[in-house]
Each structure stands twice: as structure tokens, then as C-alpha cells.
Amino acid sequence: MSTEPSDLEKKIIEKATQAEEYELDGERVKNRPLPDMIAADEYLGRKRASRNPFAAMKIARISTQGPER
């Protein structure tokens, strides 16, 4: 998995620095609320993880302390 942020993560960072609503050259712009953007990012992360359910599994060696040891 790369450490480079996805497009949605970049957009969340960009929107966090902007005002929620502003006016530019007579045009009023209203951004999506930041909690909605974060929820969308979490949803997409869960969706990516569900494509390969075995990616979340880890292999562990279990050793019991039997009489031989």
C-alpha cells in the first residue's frame, strides 16, 4: 500500500483549509461539509478492504506448552 494520499484525501485536506461557504467574483460557492467528506473516505476505505478479506488476516504460530517441552 502506498503512502501517497488518495485524491479524496487530498480533497479533504484542501476543503479543511477553505471556508464552507464563500463568494468569488459574484459567484457563491458552498463546499460539502467536512464530516461528509470524512465519512465518504471511511466508506471507500472499508470498501477497498472488503474486496480482499484475506488482506486483513495475519498468520500467527500458536505453540502450546506440552509435556515434551
C-alpha positions as CSV (number, residue, x, y, z in Angstrom):
1,M,0.0,0.0,0.0
2,S,1.4,3.4,-1.0
3,T,1.9,6.2,1.5
4,E,0.7,8.8,-1.1
5,P,-2.7,10.2,-0.2
6,S,-5.6,9.4,-2.5
7,D,-7.5,12.0,-4.4
8,L,-10.2,12.1,-1.8
9,E,-7.7,12.5,1.0
10,K,-6.2,15.4,-0.9
11,K,-9.6,17.0,-1.4
12,I,-10.4,16.6,2.3
13,I,-7.2,18.4,3.2
14,E,-8.0,21.1,0.7
15,K,-11.6,21.6,1.9
16,A,-10.4,21.7,5.6
17,T,-8.4,24.8,4.8
18,Q,-11.2,26.5,2.9
19,A,-14.3,28.2,4.3
20,E,-17.6,26.2,4.0
21,E,-19.3,29.0,2.0
22,Y,-17.7,31.9,0.2
23,E,-18.3,34.3,-2.7
24,L,-15.9,34.8,-5.5
25,D,-16.5,37.3,-8.4
26,G,-20.2,37.4,-7.6
27,E,-20.5,33.6,-7.6
28,R,-21.5,32.0,-4.4
29,V,-19.7,28.6,-3.7
30,K,-20.8,26.2,-1.0
31,N,-18.5,23.2,-0.2
32,R,-19.6,19.9,1.0
33,P,-19.4,19.7,4.8
34,L,-16.2,18.2,6.1
35,P,-17.8,15.4,8.1
36,D,-19.5,14.2,4.9
37,M,-16.1,14.1,3.1
38,I,-14.5,12.2,6.0
39,A,-17.4,9.7,6.1
40,A,-17.0,9.2,2.3
41,D,-13.3,8.5,2.8
42,E,-14.0,6.0,5.6
43,Y,-16.7,4.3,3.4
44,L,-14.3,4.0,0.5
45,G,-11.6,2.6,2.8
46,R,-13.9,-0.1,4.1
47,K,-15.0,-0.9,0.5
48,R,-11.3,-1.3,-0.5
49,A,-10.7,-3.6,2.4
50,S,-13.8,-5.7,1.7
51,R,-12.5,-6.5,-1.8
52,N,-9.8,-8.8,-0.3
53,P,-11.0,-10.0,3.1
54,F,-7.8,-12.1,3.5
55,A,-5.6,-9.0,3.4
56,A,-6.7,-8.2,7.0
57,M,-5.8,-11.7,8.3
58,K,-2.5,-12.3,10.0
59,I,-0.7,-15.6,10.3
60,A,0.3,-16.5,13.9
61,R,2.1,-19.5,15.2
62,I,0.5,-21.0,18.2
63,S,2.7,-23.0,20.5
64,T,1.2,-24.9,23.4
65,Q,3.5,-25.9,26.3
66,G,3.1,-29.6,26.2
67,P,4.9,-32.3,28.3
68,E,7.6,-32.7,25.6
69,R,8.9,-29.1,26.1
